[in-house]
Amino acid sequence: RTQVADEKTCMQFSIRRPKLPSSETHPEESMYRRLDVAAWLRHLNALGQVEEEYKLRKAIFFGGIDVSIRGEVWPFLLRYYSHESTSEEREALRMQKRKEYAEIQQKRLSMTPEEHRAFWRNVQFTVDKDVVRTDRSNQFFRGEGNPNVESMRRILLNYAVYNPAIGYSQGMSDLVAPILAEVLDESDTFWCFVGLMQNTIFVSSPRDEDMEKQLLYLRELLRLTHLRFYQHLVSLGEDGLQMLFCHRWLLLCFKREFPEAEALRIWEACWAHYQKSYV
């Protein structure tokens, strides 16, 4: 009997995925297919410039991007490349940014012993712990001595040098890993990550002011869309409105709340900036 009771208890927590009624979905929800190679090429003119940018963003928002071209499209969404740039201009930009990235790395490697001790204590110690346990089930990062893990480590260490005001916080490795796995190039990934951190409210920082700003948005959304639940949180007092259960959602952009494929699909929809400018 105890075993049966336990099984029933477990069943109460099973994940259910009901299909949303049409009244709760966008009327254009099923009108767009995933952006594939052919559709992407139709948006590029002879010079490699992106045409009909608004339609492209709309297609990505509703349909997502085929895995095979994410590495090419994501740099546009993360504002590393401008849509007006030509293929030739983008290649020149890559060369310039590769030099800048090398200079940032050289600055890190040229620290004085005292600077290095402070950097190790404030940044490197945490980075070294985090990268070896980030996305290790992903084939791209799997196995001992994987050079891609070291590449991720360098990106995060160099970012802390590039932007010391943010430095490194736990969770940033979870944000950069999928970008590296799709973009592949270390320098390109670094600058895509810079774009991500500059152009999103999902700032991977546990600082009180950053988290409070994000919770403010979430509280207001709840008040407007789920008033009963919002009133329940209010009835719990100050602890309820702290919404501690949401902190990981915000720090990692829902990455650990959904399977990876679905989480990245959410990221793409946010990065598309279709009819929205807050992410």
Phi, psi and chi 1 to 4 in degrees:
 res  aa     phi    psi   chi1   chi2   chi3   chi4
   1 ARG       -  -40.4  -70.4 -178.4  179.8  178.4
   2 THR   -60.6  -41.5  -57.3      -      -      -
   3 GLN   -64.1  -42.0 -175.1  176.6   -1.9      -
   4 VAL   -62.8  -42.4  172.1      -      -      -
   5 ALA   -62.3  -40.5      -      -      -      -
   6 ASP   -63.9  -40.9  -71.7  -17.2      -      -
   7 GLU   -63.2  -40.2  -72.4  176.7   -2.7      -
   8 LYS   -65.5  -38.8  -73.0 -176.7  177.1  179.0
   9 THR   -61.7  -43.3  -58.7      -      -      -
  10 CYS   -63.6  -38.0  -68.4      -      -      -
  11 MET   -62.9  -28.4  -72.4  177.5   64.5      -
  12 GLN   -64.7  -21.4  -67.3  174.9   11.6      -
  13 PHE  -105.9   13.1  -67.2   94.6      -      -
  14 SER   -68.6  147.9   62.5      -      -      -
  15 ILE   -82.4  129.2  -61.6  173.1      -      -
  16 ARG  -118.0  141.7  -54.9 -158.0  177.1  -88.3
  17 ARG  -126.7   73.5  -47.9  179.0   93.1  175.0
  18 PRO   -67.0  148.4   26.7  -34.2      -      -
  19 LYS   -77.9  130.5 -175.5  176.1 -179.4 -179.6
  20 LEU   -69.5  139.3  -72.4  174.5      -      -
  21 PRO   -66.9  154.9   23.4  -33.3      -      -
  22 SER   -59.5  -26.5   57.7      -      -      -
  23 SER   -67.4  -17.9   60.0      -      -      -
  24 GLU  -105.4    2.7  -65.9 -175.5   26.2      -
  25 THR  -112.0  159.0   60.8      -      -      -
  26 HIS   -68.9  139.0 -166.5  -75.3      -      -
  27 PRO   -59.7  -20.2   17.1  -30.6      -      -
  28 GLU  -100.3    9.4  -63.7 -179.8  -83.5      -
  29 GLU   -53.2  -42.9 -172.7   70.7   41.9      -
  30 SER  -101.2   13.0   58.6      -      -      -
  31 MET   -89.5  -10.8  -66.5  175.0   59.7      -
  32 TYR  -120.2  132.7  -69.1   84.7      -      -
  33 ARG   -89.5  166.6  -66.3 -177.0  177.4 -178.7
  34 ARG   -59.6  138.6 -175.9  173.5  -61.5  168.1
  35 LEU   -67.9  112.6 -175.7   77.5      -      -
  36 ASP  -106.1 -176.3   58.0   15.0      -      -
  37 VAL   -58.0  -46.3  176.9      -      -      -
  38 ALA   -62.8  -44.5      -      -      -      -
  39 ALA   -66.0  -38.8      -      -      -      -
  40 TRP   -63.6  -44.9  168.1 -118.9      -      -
  41 LEU   -64.1  -29.2  -68.7  177.0      -      -
  42 ARG   -67.5  -20.7  -75.8 -163.8  -66.2  -89.0
  43 HIS   -88.7   -4.8  -80.6  -81.6      -      -
  44 LEU  -105.4  130.8  -60.8  178.5      -      -
  45 ASN   -85.9 -173.4   64.2   21.9      -      -
  46 ALA   -62.4  -25.8      -      -      -      -
  47 LEU   -89.5   -5.1  -64.5  175.5      -      -
  48 GLY    90.9    7.0      -      -      -      -
  49 GLN   -79.6  147.5  -63.9  167.4  -53.3      -
  50 VAL   -82.7  125.7  174.6      -      -      -
  51 GLU  -107.3  155.5  -63.5 -177.0  -25.7      -
  52 GLU    52.2   55.2  -61.6 -175.5  -55.3      -
  53 GLU   -57.9  -40.5  177.6 -170.8  -15.7      -
  54 TYR   -62.2  -42.7 -177.5   77.3      -      -
  55 LYS   -64.7  -36.0  -71.5 -175.5  177.5  179.8
  56 LEU   -64.2  -46.4  175.3   64.3      -      -
  57 ARG   -61.5  -39.2  -67.4 -173.6 -179.7  -79.9
  58 LYS   -64.1  -43.7 -174.1  175.5 -176.9  179.0
  59 ALA   -63.1  -40.3      -      -      -      -
  60 ILE   -68.4  -40.8  -67.7  171.4      -      -
  61 PHE   -58.5  -45.2  179.8   82.5      -      -
  62 PHE   -87.4  -33.0  -75.4  113.8      -      -
  63 GLY  -112.4  -17.2      -      -      -      -
  64 GLY    79.8 -175.3      -      -      -      -
  65 ILE  -122.8  135.9  -56.9  170.6      -      -
  66 ASP   -61.9  139.0 -169.2   84.1      -      -
  67 VAL   -55.2  -33.9  175.4      -      -      -
  68 SER   -65.9  -20.3   64.8      -      -      -
  69 ILE  -119.8    8.6   56.2  170.3      -      -
  70 ARG   -57.2  -42.8  -87.1 -179.9  173.8  163.4
  71 GLY   -61.1  -24.8      -      -      -      -
  72 GLU   -90.5  -33.3 -173.8  173.8  -11.2      -
  73 VAL   -89.2  -37.5 -179.5      -      -      -
  74 TRP   -54.1  -40.4  -80.9   10.1      -      -
  75 PRO   -58.4  -27.4  -29.0   38.4      -      -
  76 PHE   -72.2  -45.5  -72.8   92.8      -      -
  77 LEU   -65.0  -31.5  -60.4 -176.8      -      -
  78 LEU   -92.2   10.3  -67.3  170.8      -      -
  79 ARG    64.8   25.2  -56.0 -174.7 -176.7 -175.6
  80 TYR   -76.3  -44.2  176.9   34.8      -      -
  81 TYR  -105.4  142.5  -60.6  149.3      -      -
  82 SER   -88.6  152.4   73.1      -      -      -
  83 HIS   -68.3  -22.9  -69.6   79.7      -      -
  84 GLU   -82.2  -11.9  -64.1   81.2   15.3      -
  85 SER   -70.1  146.6   64.1      -      -      -
  86 THR   -88.2  167.0   65.3      -      -      -
  87 SER   -58.3  -40.5  -60.5      -      -      -
  88 GLU   -64.7  -42.6 -159.1  171.4  -69.1      -
  89 GLU   -65.4  -37.8  -70.8  168.6  -18.6      -
  90 ARG   -66.5  -38.0  -71.2 -165.4  -68.3  -85.3
  91 GLU   -67.2  -37.5 -164.7   54.0   37.7      -
  92 ALA   -65.9  -40.5      -      -      -      -
  93 LEU   -61.6  -42.6  174.9   71.0      -      -
  94 ARG   -59.8  -42.6  -69.6 -174.4   71.0 -150.7
  95 MET   -64.0  -43.0  -64.5  -58.1  104.1      -
  96 GLN   -64.2  -45.6  174.8 -165.1  -28.9      -
  97 LYS   -69.7  -29.2  -71.3  -63.6 -172.7 -179.8
  98 ARG   -65.0  -38.7 -172.5  163.3  -75.7  130.0
  99 LYS   -65.7  -42.7  -70.4  178.7 -177.9  177.2
 100 GLU   -63.1  -39.9  -70.4 -178.6   29.9      -
 101 TYR   -64.3  -40.8 -179.8   67.3      -      -
 102 ALA   -63.2  -36.5      -      -      -      -
 103 GLU   -67.3  -38.5  -69.9  169.4    1.2      -
 104 ILE   -63.9  -43.9  -65.5  167.2      -      -
 105 GLN   -64.5  -40.4  178.2  157.1  -77.0      -
 106 GLN   -63.8  -36.7 -174.2   56.4   40.5      -
 107 LYS   -61.6  -40.3 -178.8  179.0  178.6 -179.3
 108 ARG   -66.2  -42.8  174.5  173.1   64.7   83.7
 109 LEU   -74.5  -14.1  -62.3  175.0      -      -
 110 SER  -101.0   14.9  -58.3      -      -      -
 111 MET   -63.4  149.8  -70.9  178.8  179.9      -
 112 THR   -70.4  160.5   65.3      -      -      -
 113 PRO   -53.0  -39.8  -29.0   36.8      -      -
 114 GLU   -67.9  -43.0 -175.4  177.3  -15.8      -
 115 GLU   -63.4  -39.7  -72.2  172.2  -25.8      -
 116 HIS   -65.8  -39.3 -174.3  -93.1      -      -
 117 ARG   -61.9  -42.6  -79.1 -166.9  -65.6  -89.2
 118 ALA   -66.5  -40.4      -      -      -      -
 119 PHE   -65.5  -41.9 -173.2   76.5      -      -
 120 TRP   -62.8  -42.6 -175.7   87.9      -      -
 121 ARG   -68.0  -41.7 -176.4  172.9   59.6 -107.5
 122 ASN   -89.0  -25.3  -62.8  -34.7      -      -
 123 VAL  -129.4  -61.3  174.4      -      -      -
 124 GLN   -63.1  -37.5 -172.0  168.9  -28.6      -
 125 PHE   -57.1  -44.4  176.2   73.2      -      -
 126 THR   -72.8  -41.6  -50.9      -      -      -
 127 VAL   -58.9  -47.3  169.7      -      -      -
 128 ASP   -59.5  -35.3  -72.7  -13.5      -      -
 129 LYS   -72.5  -38.3  -76.3 -162.6  -52.4 -179.3
 130 ASP   -76.2  -42.6  -75.7   -2.1      -      -
 131 VAL   -64.8  -30.6  -65.7      -      -      -
 132 VAL   -76.5   -6.5  -65.3      -      -      -
 133 ARG  -124.6   17.8   56.7 -169.8 -177.5 -170.5
 134 THR  -101.0  121.3  -60.2      -      -      -
 135 ASP    52.5   36.0  -74.2    8.4      -      -
 136 ARG   -71.8  -13.1  -64.5  -47.2  -68.0  -88.0
 137 SER   -79.2  -15.5   60.3      -      -      -
 138 ASN   -74.3  131.0 -174.8  -37.6      -      -
 139 GLN   -54.3  -31.5 -177.4   64.6   38.9      -
 140 PHE   -65.4  -28.5 -170.8   76.3      -      -
 141 PHE  -113.6    4.1  -63.8  106.9      -      -
 142 ARG   -75.8  149.7 -165.9  175.9  -60.7  164.8
 143 GLY    95.6  152.7      -      -      -      -
 144 GLU   -72.1  145.1  -67.1  -59.0  -43.9      -
 145 GLY    66.2   24.1      -      -      -      -
 146 ASN   -69.4  121.2 -171.2  -40.0      -      -
 147 PRO   -63.4  -23.0   22.0  -33.0      -      -
 148 ASN   -69.4  -30.5  -63.0  -38.3      -      -
 149 VAL   -67.2  -41.4  175.3      -      -      -
 150 GLU   -66.0  -34.8 -179.5   60.6   25.3      -
 151 SER   -64.9  -43.3 -176.8      -      -      -
 152 MET   -61.1  -40.8  172.6  166.9   54.1      -
 153 ARG   -60.8  -45.8  174.2  179.4  175.6  -87.3
 154 ARG   -63.0  -41.6  -74.4 -167.2  -62.5  -91.3
 155 ILE   -58.3  -46.1  -70.1  169.5      -      -
 156 LEU   -69.5  -40.7  -67.1  167.3      -      -
 157 LEU   -64.7  -42.8  -66.3  176.3      -      -
 158 ASN   -68.9  -33.5  -68.6  -23.9      -      -
 159 TYR   -64.3  -37.9 -178.0   81.4      -      -
 160 ALA   -63.6  -31.3      -      -      -      -
 161 VAL   -75.2  -41.7  171.4      -      -      -
 162 TYR   -65.5  -39.5  170.7   80.0      -      -
 163 ASN  -130.6   74.9 -168.6  -15.5      -      -
 164 PRO   -64.0  -21.4   21.8  -32.5      -      -
 165 ALA   -63.4  -34.7      -      -      -      -
 166 ILE   -94.7  -41.0  -68.4 -178.4      -      -
 167 GLY    64.1 -124.5      -      -      -      -
 168 TYR  -137.5  135.7  177.5   78.9      -      -
 169 SER  -127.6  148.2  -61.2      -      -      -
 170 GLN   -57.1  133.0  -77.1 -171.0  -51.2      -
 171 GLY   113.2  -25.0      -      -      -      -
 172 MET   -65.6  -29.4  -72.3  169.6   68.5      -
 173 SER   -64.3  -33.0   60.0      -      -      -
 174 ASP   -68.2  -26.0  -86.0  -72.2      -      -
 175 LEU   -83.4  -38.1  -60.3 -179.5      -      -
 176 VAL   -81.4  -28.4   78.4      -      -      -
 177 ALA   -57.5  -48.8      -      -      -      -
 178 PRO   -63.3  -33.3  -21.9   34.5      -      -
 179 ILE   -66.1  -45.2  -58.4  175.1      -      -
 180 LEU   -62.2  -39.6  178.6   58.8      -      -
 181 ALA   -66.7  -23.2      -      -      -      -
 182 GLU   -99.9  -42.7  -62.2  -65.3  -16.5      -
 183 VAL   -79.1  -33.3  175.1      -      -      -
 184 LEU    77.2  -46.0  -57.9  177.7      -      -
 185 ASP   -76.5  134.5 -179.0   83.3      -      -
 186 GLU   -65.9  -47.1 -175.9  174.8  -38.5      -
 187 SER   -64.8  -47.0  171.7      -      -      -
 188 ASP   -58.8  -42.1  -67.8  -19.5      -      -
 189 THR   -62.5  -42.3  -62.3      -      -      -
 190 PHE   -56.4  -48.3  175.0   85.6      -      -
 191 TRP   -72.7  -29.2  -66.1  110.9      -      -
 192 CYS   -65.2  -40.5  -75.3      -      -      -
 193 PHE   -65.2  -39.0 -175.9   62.0      -      -
 194 VAL   -57.9  -44.5  168.1      -      -      -
 195 GLY   -62.8  -41.2      -      -      -      -
 196 LEU   -60.1  -47.0  172.7   65.5      -      -
 197 MET   -70.2  -25.4  -63.2  -60.8  -74.1      -
 198 GLN   -84.6  -26.0  -72.8  176.8  -18.8      -
 199 ASN  -121.7   35.2  -63.8  -67.9      -      -
 200 THR  -146.3  148.4  178.7      -      -      -
 201 ILE   -80.9  -13.3   62.7  167.1      -      -
 202 PHE   -80.1   72.7  -66.9  115.1      -      -
 203 VAL   -87.7  122.0  178.0      -      -      -
 204 SER   -77.9   76.6 -179.4      -      -      -
 205 SER  -144.8  129.8  167.8      -      -      -
 206 PRO   -83.6    5.9   32.1  -34.3      -      -
 207 ARG   -60.5  141.4  -66.3  179.5  -59.0 -176.0
 208 ASP   -55.9  -43.3  -68.7  -18.3      -      -
 209 GLU   -68.4  -33.7   61.1  -91.2   25.4      -
 210 ASP   -69.0  -47.6  -67.9  -29.1      -      -
 211 MET   -65.7  -39.8 -179.0   56.8   70.2      -
 212 GLU   -64.3  -37.4 -175.8   53.7   38.6      -
 213 LYS   -61.9  -42.3  179.1 -178.2  177.8 -178.3
 214 GLN   -70.3  -39.7  -64.1  174.8   73.8      -
 215 LEU   -66.0  -30.7  -70.0  174.5      -      -
 216 LEU   -62.4  -44.8 -176.1   64.9      -      -
 217 TYR   -59.3  -45.1  -74.1  120.2      -      -
 218 LEU   -67.2  -41.7 -170.9   53.6      -      -
 219 ARG   -60.5  -43.2  -69.0 -170.8 -161.6  104.5
 220 GLU   -66.9  -38.6 -174.9   62.7   11.7      -
 221 LEU   -62.5  -43.0  -77.2  170.3      -      -
 222 LEU   -62.8  -41.8  -79.8  175.3      -      -
 223 ARG   -61.6  -37.4 -172.3 -175.9   67.3   80.1
 224 LEU   -80.6  -33.6  -66.9  171.6      -      -
 225 THR  -106.6  -27.3   61.0      -      -      -
 226 HIS  -137.6   69.3  -64.2  -75.2      -      -
 227 LEU   -58.7  -40.2 -176.1   58.6      -      -
 228 ARG   -62.3  -43.0  -76.2 -176.4   60.7 -167.7
 229 PHE   -66.8  -39.1 -177.3   55.0      -      -
 230 TYR   -61.8  -44.0  175.6   80.9      -      -
 231 GLN   -64.7  -33.7  -69.7  171.2  -25.7      -
 232 HIS   -63.1  -44.6  170.1   68.0      -      -
 233 LEU   -62.4  -40.0  -68.0  176.3      -      -
 234 VAL   -61.8  -38.8  171.0      -      -      -
 235 SER   -66.8  -20.6   71.2      -      -      -
 236 LEU   -80.9   -7.3  -63.7  176.1      -      -
 237 GLY    88.4 -163.7      -      -      -      -
 238 GLU   -59.5  -36.5 -173.4  177.4  -20.1      -
 239 ASP   -62.1  -37.9  -72.2  -15.1      -      -
 240 GLY   -63.5  -41.3      -      -      -      -
 241 LEU   -77.9  -10.0  -71.2  177.5      -      -
 242 GLN   -68.8  -26.5  -74.3  -63.5  -44.9      -
 243 MET    50.3   52.3  -57.6  175.3   72.3      -
 244 LEU   -59.6  -27.8  -66.0  176.2      -      -
 245 PHE   -68.1  -12.3   58.1   91.0      -      -
 246 CYS   -98.2  -10.7  -63.7      -      -      -
 247 HIS   -58.7  -42.8  -74.1 -154.4      -      -
 248 ARG   -68.1  -34.5 -169.6  174.7   74.9  176.1
 249 TRP   -54.8  -46.0  -55.3   -2.9      -      -
 250 LEU   -76.2  -40.4  -61.1  172.1      -      -
 251 LEU   -65.1  -37.2  -75.1  173.4      -      -
 252 LEU  -112.3   15.7  -57.0 -176.5      -      -
 253 CYS    53.4   41.2  -51.8      -      -      -
 254 PHE    67.2   13.9  -56.5  100.3      -      -
 255 LYS   -61.5  -36.4 -175.9 -175.8  174.5 -171.9
 256 ARG   -94.9    1.7  -65.0 -171.8 -174.1  173.5
 257 GLU   -95.1  -14.4  -41.6  -47.6  -41.4      -
 258 PHE  -133.0  158.7  -65.1   91.9      -      -
 259 PRO   -56.9  151.3  -23.7   33.2      -      -
 260 GLU   -54.2  -44.0 -178.1 -179.4   19.1      -
 261 ALA   -60.0  -39.9      -      -      -      -
 262 GLU   -74.5  -37.0  -65.5  179.9   16.2      -
 263 ALA   -62.8  -44.4      -      -      -      -
 264 LEU   -67.8  -30.0  -62.9 -175.3      -      -
 265 ARG   -66.0  -38.2  173.7   69.6 -172.7   85.1
 266 ILE   -64.2  -44.1  -67.4  170.3      -      -
 267 TRP   -57.2  -46.7  -71.0   15.3      -      -
 268 GLU   -61.4  -41.3  -69.8  171.4  -13.7      -
 269 ALA   -62.1  -40.3      -      -      -      -
 270 CYS   -66.8  -45.5  -68.6      -      -      -
 271 TRP   -66.2  -21.5  -63.8  -13.7      -      -
 272 ALA   -68.0  -21.4      -      -      -      -
 273 HIS    53.8   34.6  -69.1 -100.1      -      -
 274 TYR   -79.3  116.2  173.3   65.4      -      -
 275 GLN    60.6   10.8  -65.3 -174.3  -24.8      -
 276 LYS  -138.3  149.8  -59.8  -71.5 -173.7  -68.0
 277 SER  -130.7    8.2   60.7      -      -      -
 278 TYR   -89.8   -7.9   59.7   80.1      -      -
 279 VAL  -121.5      - -178.6      -      -      -
